[in-house]
Amino acid sequence: MYNILWFTSITIIYSQKTLKNLLLHLFVFSLIYSAIYVLYICVINHITYKDITVASLVWLVKVKAKDFQFNNKKLYEILIESGFSIIYVVIVLAIIYILKYSSNNYKKKTELKENILYLIKENKKLNEIQKKKLYKNLDQDHFLYKVVSILDNIKKKSIYNHQLVNDLDNTIFLMLSNKQIFENFDIEENNNLEVYRYLNVITDYDSVNSYSALQDEEFDEKNDRDIKNVQSSVNIYEIEEHLKTAMDWNFDVFKLSKLSNCKPIYYLGKRVFEQHKFCKHFDIKQSTVEAFLTKMENQYHMALPYHNNIHAADVLHSINYLISHPMLEKLLTMEEKFACVVAAITHDVDHPGINNSYEIKHLEPLSIIYNNKSILENHHCALTFKILNECPECNIFKNLTKSQYTYIRSLIIAMILSTDMTYHKDYVNEFTEKINNQTFNIEDSKDRKLLFCMLIKSADISNPTKIHNLSIRWSNRLFKENSIQSISEKKREVYNLKSLINENYPSICESQTSFIRLFVKPIYELLGSYLEIEDFIALKQLEDNYNFWERIKG
């Protein structure tokens, strides 16, 4: 027992030292100690005091060696005791090794963690200093100044979301550090309207979300995709089945867009061309029709909430529904039906998502070209005929006679220009006066053209006359797009978008009730009266939708 205590004491003493190869020294020491201990036991048990002489040492070894043969029990006990000592030594060494290894490893990890945290903290301080310096040097009219202000506001509202705050800090720093990228970035450019939509979303303003129960699911899911990037195949059978309902006033153009992978104009246009047999009558190849529909669909900006290809397809459906009415079916010539269909398809091509007032106020290039008069409508017309002239493969007019082309072109221009809401009341008042005075003459070329203008105008603002769920979708989309422009209008004056929106945006309910009362209802009452439609579904649903918005507003 003494040897164990002694060895343990020596081990503890050695373990306090930081000697190189300490464990190796202890192990060798243990082996030597064990060997000496065994030898000592053997000698003590077989040598007496009288035997201890140098002269008789050799004799003792020889003689006493025999005793080992007869004393196996004693030797066995000695070996067992020695073995336990060695095992004990090995266990102690192993424990010491494990403890020292764990301790050193823990210290290294702790030091590394502390160093990393220190570097992060110092780097954050440095970034904050650099960010403040860069932010201070920014012009308040600069695009980055406003974006950074928005992100800072979000950061303040998200103090408990550490990951978000950290991500926003990194984003702000990266943007400020790469200011040169944004030097030529003009927030007012039409092609940057998607930026406004993004800012609307991240600010999460209350006034737009106040009608969250009415949100348009389709817009969030599909509207951002560019038709050129759509790769997935379409189910022609499902599209054909859905197009069988195309003569229903409540035809779901959103569903068609979904089924066709955002190509509603292409598939609905082909169906309308087939319905009226335009290809046969005007000698148009099917490949030319398909190229025309594709080309025109690609001119619409699908990132816009409202004035996109789905809206154009909806106007095409509505005007086709109207010209297919038995009374107009008989009255209109093939050229006039053709003009109505083409005008509906092209009436908003390349729409930038802003109105004529914005174009004029900010001296946009189009306002210079068209002298502040029906700017966008003139652009839609000009672009349509420019494309048809420059792209023979999609020119559906190339086999028309000169007189046919001249007449159809004049009708298309008149109809597209009439969609300028600035002159809406002029058209409605003129048509009302003629109907009330019974002076409207369908054989008169001017009156005839006025009727076509009334048809496309009715189709263009038909959304509130559709079944409730479709009407709500269109209302939300239009409100979103108007919100984008409102933010753009005030961008030089207000940097906190949330307060801007809350102060300047009328409620969607108020917008819809006013729009229905002042614009939609008068023109549809006139149209229903002229076409002598009993129980006009458009007027019935218009009344239902008006009452809905009144209840929400109240």
C-alpha positions in Angstrom: 0.0 0.0 0.0 2.9 2.3 0.7 4.2 2.0 -2.8 0.8 3.1 -4.2 0.6 6.1 -2.0 4.2 7.0 -2.8 3.7 6.6 -6.6 0.5 8.7 -6.4 2.2 11.5 -4.6 5.1 11.5 -7.1 2.5 11.5 -10.0 0.6 14.5 -8.6 3.9 16.4 -8.2 4.9 15.6 -11.7 1.5 16.5 -13.1 1.8 20.1 -11.8 4.9 20.6 -14.0 4.9 21.5 -17.7 7.7 19.2 -18.7 8.1 18.0 -22.2 7.0 14.4 -22.7 5.8 14.3 -19.1 3.6 11.2 -19.7 6.5 9.3 -21.3 8.7 10.1 -18.3 6.0 8.9 -15.9 5.4 5.7 -17.8 9.2 4.8 -17.8 9.5 5.7 -14.2 6.5 3.4 -13.4 8.1 0.5 -15.2 11.5 0.9 -13.4 9.7 1.4 -10.1 7.6 -1.8 -10.6 10.7 -3.9 -11.5 12.6 -2.7 -8.5 9.6 -3.4 -6.3 9.3 -7.0 -7.5 13.0 -7.6 -7.0 12.9 -6.1 -3.6 10.0 -8.4 -2.5 11.8 -11.5 -3.8 15.1 -10.7 -2.0 13.5 -9.7 1.3 11.5 -12.9 1.5 14.5 -15.2 1.0 17.5 -13.5 2.6 18.1 -13.4 6.4 20.6 -11.1 8.2 23.1 -13.9 8.6 23.1 -14.5 4.9 24.0 -11.0 4.0 27.6 -11.2 3.1 29.3 -10.2 -0.1 31.2 -13.5 -0.2 28.1 -15.7 0.1 25.9 -13.6 -2.3 26.5 -15.9 -5.3 25.9 -19.0 -3.2 22.7 -17.6 -1.8 21.4 -17.0 -5.3 22.1 -20.5 -6.3 20.9 -22.2 -3.2 17.8 -20.1 -2.6 16.7 -20.4 -6.2 15.5 -23.8 -5.3 13.1 -22.4 -2.8 11.3 -20.5 -5.6 10.3 -23.8 -7.0 8.7 -24.9 -3.8 7.3 -21.5 -2.9 5.2 -20.9 -6.0 2.3 -19.6 -3.8 4.4 -16.8 -2.4 5.8 -15.9 -5.9 2.2 -16.0 -7.3 1.1 -13.5 -4.7 4.0 -11.3 -5.4 3.3 -11.2 -9.1 -0.4 -10.5 -8.5 0.4 -7.6 -6.2 2.9 -6.2 -8.8 0.4 -6.6 -11.6 -2.2 -4.6 -9.7 0.4 -1.9 -9.1 1.2 -1.7 -12.8 -2.5 -1.6 -13.8 -3.1 1.2 -11.2 -0.2 3.2 -12.7 -1.6 2.8 -16.2 -5.1 3.9 -15.2 -3.8 7.0 -13.3 -1.7 7.9 -16.4 -4.7 7.5 -18.7 -6.9 9.7 -16.5 -4.2 12.3 -16.3 -3.8 12.2 -20.1 -7.5 12.6 -20.7 -7.9 15.4 -18.3 -4.9 17.3 -19.6 -6.0 16.8 -23.3 -9.6 17.9 -22.5 -8.4 20.9 -20.5 -6.0 22.0 -23.3 -8.7 21.5 -26.0 -11.3 23.5 -24.0 -8.8 26.3 -23.4 -8.0 26.5 -27.1 -11.7 26.5 -28.1 -12.5 29.2 -25.5 -9.6 31.4 -26.6 -10.6 30.9 -30.3 -14.3 31.8 -29.5 -13.3 34.9 -27.5 -11.0 36.0 -30.4 -13.7 35.5 -32.9 -16.3 37.4 -30.9 -13.8 40.2 -30.3 -13.0 40.4 -34.1 -16.8 40.5 -34.9 -17.4 43.2 -32.3 -14.5 45.3 -33.6 -15.5 44.7 -37.2 -19.1 45.7 -36.4 -17.8 48.9 -34.8 -15.7 49.6 -37.8 -18.6 49.0 -40.2 -20.8 51.2 -38.2 -18.3 54.0 -38.3 -17.8 53.5 -42.1 -21.5 53.3 -42.6 -22.2 56.6 -40.8 -19.5 58.2 -42.7 -20.8 57.0 -46.1 -24.4 57.8 -45.1 -23.4 61.3 -44.0 -21.9 61.9 -47.4 -25.0 60.8 -49.3 -27.2 63.4 -51.0 -30.7 63.3 -49.5 -32.1 63.1 -53.0 -30.0 60.1 -53.8 -31.8 56.8 -54.3 -29.6 55.0 -51.7 -30.4 57.6 -49.0 -34.1 56.7 -49.2 -33.5 52.9 -49.4 -31.2 53.0 -46.4 -33.7 55.1 -44.5 -36.3 52.5 -45.1 -34.1 49.7 -44.0 -33.1 51.6 -40.9 -36.8 52.0 -40.0 -37.3 48.2 -40.4 -34.3 47.5 -38.3 -35.7 49.7 -35.5 -38.9 47.8 -35.5 -37.2 44.4 -35.5 -34.9 44.8 -32.5 -35.8 41.4 -31.1 -35.0 39.6 -34.4 -31.2 39.6 -34.1 -30.7 37.7 -37.3 -32.8 40.1 -39.3 -31.1 43.1 -37.7 -27.7 41.6 -38.6 -28.7 40.9 -42.2 -30.0 44.4 -42.6 -26.8 45.9 -41.2 -24.8 43.9 -43.7 -27.1 44.9 -46.5 -26.9 48.6 -45.7 -23.1 48.4 -45.4 -22.8 46.6 -48.8 -25.1 49.1 -50.5 -23.2 52.1 -49.1 -19.9 50.5 -49.9 -20.9 50.1 -53.5 -22.5 53.5 -54.0 -20.9 53.8 -57.5 -23.2 51.0 -58.8 -26.2 53.3 -58.1 -24.8 56.5 -59.5 -26.9 56.3 -62.7 -29.9 54.6 -61.1 -32.9 56.7 -61.7 -35.9 55.8 -59.5 -38.2 57.6 -61.8 -37.4 55.5 -64.9 -40.3 53.4 -66.0 -38.2 50.2 -66.0 -37.6 50.6 -62.3 -41.3 50.3 -61.3 -40.5 46.8 -59.8 -38.4 48.6 -57.3 -41.4 50.5 -56.0 -43.4 47.3 -55.7 -40.5 45.8 -53.7 -40.4 48.8 -51.4 -44.1 48.6 -50.9 -43.8 45.0 -49.7 -40.9 45.5 -47.3 -42.4 48.5 -45.6 -45.5 46.5 -44.7 -47.8 49.6 -44.5 -51.1 49.4 -42.8 -53.3 51.2 -45.3 -52.7 48.7 -48.0 -53.0 45.7 -45.7 -56.2 47.0 -44.1 -58.1 45.0 -46.7 -55.9 41.9 -46.4 -59.0 39.6 -46.5 -59.4 40.8 -50.1 -55.8 40.1 -51.2 -55.2 38.8 -54.7 -53.6 35.4 -54.3 -53.0 35.0 -58.0 -51.0 38.2 -58.1 -48.6 37.1 -55.4 -48.1 33.7 -57.0 -47.8 34.3 -60.7 -47.7 37.9 -61.7 -43.9 38.5 -61.5 -42.9 36.0 -64.1 -41.6 37.1 -67.5 -43.3 35.2 -70.3 -39.9 34.6 -71.9 -38.7 32.7 -68.9 -41.6 30.4 -68.6 -40.4 26.9 -69.3 -43.0 24.5 -68.0 -45.4 22.9 -70.4 -49.1 23.6 -70.6 -52.0 21.2 -70.6 -53.8 22.0 -73.9 -56.8 19.9 -72.9 -57.4 21.9 -69.7 -57.0 25.2 -71.7 -59.5 24.0 -74.3 -62.0 23.0 -71.6 -61.7 26.3 -69.9 -62.1 28.2 -73.2 -65.4 26.6 -73.7 -66.7 29.1 -71.1 -65.2 32.1 -73.0 -68.7 33.4 -73.9 -69.7 33.7 -70.3 -69.4 37.3 -69.0 -67.7 36.0 -65.8 -65.0 34.0 -67.8 -62.0 33.6 -65.4 -59.1 35.1 -67.3 -56.9 34.6 -64.2 -57.4 30.8 -64.5 -56.6 31.0 -68.2 -53.3 32.8 -67.4 -52.5 30.1 -64.8 -53.3 27.2 -67.2 -51.4 28.8 -70.1 -48.3 29.8 -68.1 -49.0 33.5 -68.4 -50.1 33.4 -72.1 -53.8 34.4 -71.9 -53.7 36.6 -75.0 -52.1 33.9 -77.1 -54.8 31.2 -76.3 -57.8 33.5 -76.0 -56.7 35.4 -79.1 -56.5 32.2 -81.2 -60.0 31.1 -80.0 -61.5 34.6 -81.0 -59.8 34.5 -84.4 -61.3 31.0 -85.0 -64.7 32.1 -83.7 -65.0 34.9 -86.3 -63.1 33.1 -89.1 -60.7 36.0 -89.5 -57.9 33.9 -91.0 -60.2 32.7 -93.8 -61.8 36.1 -94.5 -58.5 38.1 -94.5 -56.2 35.4 -95.9 -54.1 35.2 -92.7 -51.8 32.2 -92.1 -52.2 30.5 -88.7 -48.4 31.0 -88.1 -48.8 34.7 -88.7 -51.7 34.9 -86.1 -49.6 33.0 -83.6 -46.6 35.2 -84.2 -48.8 38.4 -83.8 -50.3 37.2 -80.6 -47.0 36.2 -79.1 -45.3 39.4 -80.2 -48.0 41.6 -78.7 -48.2 39.6 -75.5 -44.5 40.1 -75.0 -44.9 43.9 -75.2 -46.8 43.9 -71.9 -44.9 44.1 -68.6 -46.1 41.3 -66.4 -44.4 42.7 -63.4 -47.1 45.4 -63.3 -50.0 44.5 -61.0 -52.7 45.8 -63.3 -51.7 47.0 -66.8 -50.3 43.6 -68.0 -51.2 40.9 -70.5 -53.9 39.5 -68.2 -55.7 42.9 -68.3 -55.4 43.0 -72.1 -56.9 39.4 -72.3 -59.7 40.5 -70.1 -60.5 43.5 -72.3 -60.3 41.1 -75.3 -62.8 38.8 -73.7 -65.2 41.6 -72.7 -65.3 43.3 -76.1 -65.7 39.9 -77.9 -68.6 39.2 -75.6 -70.2 42.5 -76.6 -69.6 42.2 -80.4 -71.0 38.7 -80.2 -74.3 40.0 -79.0 -77.0 39.2 -81.6 -77.8 42.8 -82.3 -74.1 43.8 -83.0 -73.4 40.5 -84.7 -75.7 41.6 -87.5 -74.8 45.3 -87.5 -71.0 45.0 -87.6 -68.9 44.1 -90.6 -66.1 41.6 -90.5 -63.6 44.5 -90.8 -65.1 46.2 -87.8 -65.1 43.1 -85.6 -61.5 42.5 -86.7 -60.6 46.1 -85.6 -62.4 45.7 -82.2 -60.4 42.5 -81.5 -57.0 43.9 -82.5 -57.6 47.1 -80.6 -58.5 45.2 -77.4 -55.3 43.1 -77.7 -53.0 46.1 -78.3 -54.7 48.9 -76.4 -52.2 48.9 -73.6 -49.0 47.5 -75.1 -45.8 48.6 -73.3 -47.8 50.3 -70.6 -45.3 51.6 -68.0 -47.7 51.4 -65.0 -48.0 55.2 -64.6 -50.6 57.6 -66.0 -50.4 60.5 -68.4 -50.4 63.1 -65.6 -47.1 61.6 -64.3 -45.7 61.6 -67.8 -46.5 65.3 -68.2 -45.4 66.4 -64.7 -42.0 64.7 -64.9 -41.4 65.6 -68.6 -41.0 62.0 -69.6 -39.8 61.4 -73.2 -43.2 60.2 -74.3 -44.8 63.4 -73.2 -42.4 65.3 -75.4 -43.1 63.2 -78.4 -46.9 63.4 -78.1 -47.1 67.0 -76.9 -48.9 66.1 -73.6 -52.0 64.8 -75.4 -53.2 61.2 -74.7 -49.5 60.3 -74.3 -49.8 56.6 -73.4 -52.7 55.9 -75.8 -50.7 57.4 -78.7 -47.7 55.3 -77.7 -49.8 52.1 -77.7 -51.1 52.9 -81.2 -47.8 53.9 -82.6 -46.0 50.9 -81.2 -48.6 48.5 -82.5 -48.3 49.6 -86.1 -44.6 50.0 -85.9 -44.2 46.4 -84.9 -46.6 45.2 -87.6 -44.6 47.2 -90.2 -41.2 46.0 -89.0 -42.1 42.3 -88.4 -43.6 40.8 -91.6 -43.9 37.4 -89.9 -46.5 38.8 -87.5 -48.2 41.3 -89.8 -51.8 40.2 -89.8 -52.7 43.1 -92.2 -50.4 42.3 -95.0 -53.0 40.7 -97.3 -55.7 43.4 -96.7 -56.7 45.6 -99.5 -55.7 49.3 -99.2 -59.3 50.4 -98.4 -59.6 47.6 -95.8 -56.3 48.5 -94.1 -57.1 52.2 -94.0 -60.5 51.7 -92.5 -59.4 49.1 -89.9 -56.4 51.2 -89.0 -58.6 54.3 -88.4 -60.9 52.3 -86.2 -58.1 50.9 -84.1 -56.5 54.3 -83.6 -59.9 55.8 -82.6 -60.7 53.0 -80.1 -57.3 53.0 -78.4 -57.2 56.8 -78.1 -60.7 56.7 -76.6 -59.4 54.7 -73.6 -57.8 57.9 -72.3 -59.9 58.5 -69.2 -59.4 62.2 -69.4 -62.0 62.3 -72.2 -64.3 59.7 -70.8 -67.2 62.0 -69.9 -67.0 63.6 -73.4 -67.6 60.2 -75.1 -70.4 59.3 -72.6 -72.1 62.6 -72.8 -72.0 62.6 -76.6 -73.4 59.1 -76.8 -76.1 59.9 -74.1 -77.2 62.9 -76.0 -77.6 61.1 -79.3 -79.5 58.2 -77.6 -81.8 60.5 -75.7 -82.5 62.7 -78.7 -82.8 59.6 -81.0 -80.2 61.1 -83.3 -77.8 58.2 -83.1 -77.5 56.7 -86.6 -75.6 53.4 -86.9 -75.2 54.1 -90.7 -73.4 57.3 -90.0 -69.6 56.8 -90.0 -69.0 59.1 -87.0 -71.7 57.6 -84.9 -70.6 54.1 -85.9 -67.0 55.0 -84.7 -68.4 56.4 -81.5 -70.2 53.1 -80.8 -66.9 51.2 -81.2 -65.2 53.7 -78.8 -68.0 53.1 -76.3 -67.5 49.3 -76.7 -63.8 49.3 -76.0 -64.2 51.8 -73.2 -66.8 49.6 -71.5 -64.5 46.6 -71.9 -61.6 48.5 -70.5 -63.4 49.3 -67.3 -65.5 46.2 -67.0 -63.8 44.9 -63.8 -66.4 46.1 -61.4 -69.2 44.5 -63.5 -67.7 41.0 -63.1 -68.6 38.4 -60.5 -67.5 39.4 -57.0 -64.3 37.3 -56.6 -63.0 38.5 -60.0 -63.9 42.1 -59.3 -62.0 42.0 -56.0 -58.9 40.7 -57.7 -58.9 43.5 -60.2 -59.6 46.2 -57.5 -56.6 45.0 -55.5 -54.3 45.0 -58.5 -55.3 48.5 -59.6 -54.9 49.8 -56.1 -51.4 48.2 -55.9 -50.4 49.9 -59.1 -51.7 53.3 -58.1 -49.8 52.9 -54.8 -46.6 52.5 -56.8 -47.2 55.7 -58.6 -48.1 57.6 -55.4 -44.9 56.6 -53.8 -43.0 57.8 -56.9 -44.8 61.1 -56.9 -43.7 61.9 -53.3 -40.3 60.4 -53.3 -38.5 63.7 -53.3 -40.6 65.0 -50.4 -41.0 62.1 -47.9 -38.5 59.4 -47.1 -40.7 57.4 -44.6 -42.9 55.5 -47.0 -45.2 54.3 -44.2 -46.2 57.8 -43.2 -46.5 58.8 -46.8 -48.9 56.1 -47.6 -51.0 56.6 -44.5 -51.3 60.3 -45.2 -51.9 60.3 -48.9 -53.7 57.1 -50.0 -57.5 57.1 -50.1 -59.0 53.8 -49.0 -59.7 51.2 -51.7 -63.3 51.3 -50.7 -63.7 55.0 -51.4 -61.8 54.6 -54.7 -64.0 51.8 -55.9 -67.4 53.4 -54.9 -66.4 56.7 -56.6 -65.2 54.9 -59.7 -68.3 52.8 -60.1 -70.6 55.7 -59.5 -68.9 58.2 -61.8 -67.5 56.1 -64.6 -68.7 52.5 -64.8 -72.4 52.7 -64.0 -73.3 55.5 -66.5 -71.6 53.8 -69.5 -73.0 50.4 -68.8 -76.5 51.7 -68.3 -76.2 53.4 -71.7 -74.8 50.2 -73.3 -77.5 48.0 -71.8 -80.2 50.5 -73.0 -78.8 50.6 -76.5 -78.4 46.9 -76.9 -81.8 46.4 -75.3 -80.4 43.7 -72.9 -82.9 42.7 -70.2 -81.5 41.7 -66.9 -78.0 42.8 -68.0 -75.7 40.6 -65.8 -73.0 43.3 -65.9 -75.4 45.9 -64.3 -76.6 43.4 -61.7 -73.1 42.4 -60.6 -72.0 46.1 -60.7 -74.7 46.9 -58.1 -73.7 44.0 -55.9 -70.0 45.1 -56.0 -70.9 48.7 -55.2 -73.0 47.6 -52.2 -70.1 45.5 -51.0 -67.6 48.4 -51.1 -70.2 50.6 -49.4 -70.6 48.1 -46.5 -66.8 47.8 -46.1 -66.4 51.6 -46.2 -69.2 52.1 -43.6 
